[in-house]
Amino acid sequence: MAAVTRLLSGSRCLLARSWSGISAVRRPLRAAGGGFPGAARLFSSEDKIKVTFINRDGDAIVAEGKVGESLLDLVVEKNLDIDGFGACEGTLACSTCHLIFEDHIFQQLEAVTDEEMDMLDLAYGLTDTSRLGCQICLRPFMNGMTVKVPEAVADVRQAMDMGKSS
């Protein structure tokens, strides 16, 4: 049998399942230089990454996800109470999964694509360490990280719809 490759929920996260059932995290299709520590190590699909989300009201929400899962997938699968998060389900058609990363984590993330940058340009509260959760895959170096949910959400799909009706 050949290795099976699949995209997770339309995100850039790729997992390759080998004969033995062990998954290797692969870099996104459009990889940037630099990489991340331990990139060559194989990870079990059961490896858990702990993430703390600081919600709009300042409350901390802690969740664990699997290596290779996107942050959007984590929020959806764990049914985290983050209003309006991921409205387009990871299709890069809105900016509702906008998250603000700690600088030391942000520096290790893959480069932003032009498509993601277009959506980020429309996000509320954009910072130098902003990314879309649908485009960020959980990696071992992220274990214990904290991400902040911006104070408000801007769903660019609604702005486009209003522009069509005027």
N, C-alpha and C positions, 0 to 999 in steps of 0.2 A: 504494500500500500504506500502511496505517496503521502508526503506530509500534507495536512489539511490546513489551509490558511483562510482566515475569515476576518472581516472588518466588524468591529463592535459598534452597534447602533449608529452607523454612519460616521463614527469618529475616525481620527487618524490612528487609532490604536490597532496595531496588528499583533496577533498571536499566531504562532506556528506550533501546531501540535505534532509531536514526533511519535514514533512507533511506541515508545515506552510510556506515553501519556504525560511526559514532562513538557511544559511550555517554555519556549524561549521568547523573551520580549525582544521584538525587533524595532528598529528605528522607524519613524514615520516615513512614508514614501518620499517626502521632500525633506531630507535630512540636512541638518546644519553641522558645521564643524564643532569640535569640542567634545561632543558626546556626554556621557554621564558615567560616574564611577561604577565599576563592576559590570559594564555593558556585555562583556563576554560570558559572564556567569549565567548558567541556566537557573530558572526559578520555577518552583512548583506553582501550579495554578492555584494552590491553596495558600501561598504566601499572602499575608495580610499587611496592608498599609493603613496606619492610623492617621486620620486627618481631622483637625478641628476647624470648623467653620464658625466664624464670628458673624452672627446674623445682624440684620439691620438694626435691631433693638439692642445690640450689644451682648446678647446671650450666646454662650458657646454651645455648639452642637458637635459632638464627637461621633465619628463613624469610622468603620473599617471597611476597606475595599480590597479587591484582588489586584495584584500586579497586572498591568495591561488594561485595566478598566478605566474609562474616562471619569473625570470628576462629575460630569453631568450624569453618567450612568450611576455613579455612587449615590448622588442626591435622589435620583428617581427610584432606584432599587431599594434604598433604605427608607424611602418616603419621608425625607427630611423636611421639616417645616420651614421652607424658604419660599416665600410668596413669589409667584410668577417666574420661577427659575426654570430655564430651558424650554420656553414656550414653543420653539420651532423643532424641538426634539433632536438637536444636533445637526441640522442641515445647513448651518451657517447662513440663516436667513433672518436672524435677529441678534440682539446682544444681551438677552436676558440671563445668560449664564456667566456674565462678566464677574470675575473674581480678582481680588488684589492679593498678590503674593508677597511673601517675605523676600527681601532682596537676595539673600543667599540661596534661596530656592529658585527664584526667577532667573538668576545667572546661569543655572544649570539646565533650564528648559530648552527644548528645540526652538529654532528660529520661528518667528511668526510668519505665516504665509500672507500673500497679498490679500487673499479673500478674508482672512481673519482680521487683518488690519483695517479693511474697509468697514467691517462690522464694529470693530473697536472704536473707530473714529466717531461713531454715532452713539457710543455708550455714555451713560450718565456717570460722572465722577471719575473719568479716565485718569489713571496715574501712570508713572513710568514703569510700574511693575504689574500692570493690568494684562490679563489674558482671558480668553473664553474657556470656560470649564469643559466644553465639548471637545476642545482641541488638545487638552492636557491629559496624558495617560499616566496612571499611577506607576511610579518607579520606586525601587528600594530606597533611594536617597531621600525620598519624600516622607518616609515614615516619621510621624510625629510633627509634621508641618502644620502651620496655621494659615488659613486663607480668610480674607475678609470679604464679605458680601457688601457691595456699595450701598449707601443709604437709600438710594432710589433705583428704579429700573426704567430703562427706556427700551420699549419694544419697537424697533424700527419698522416692523411690519405694519403697525398701526399708523405710523406716520406716512408710509407709502400708500396705505389704503385711503387715508384722508386726502392725500394729494391727488389721487385719481378721481375723487368725487367733486373736487372743486374746479 
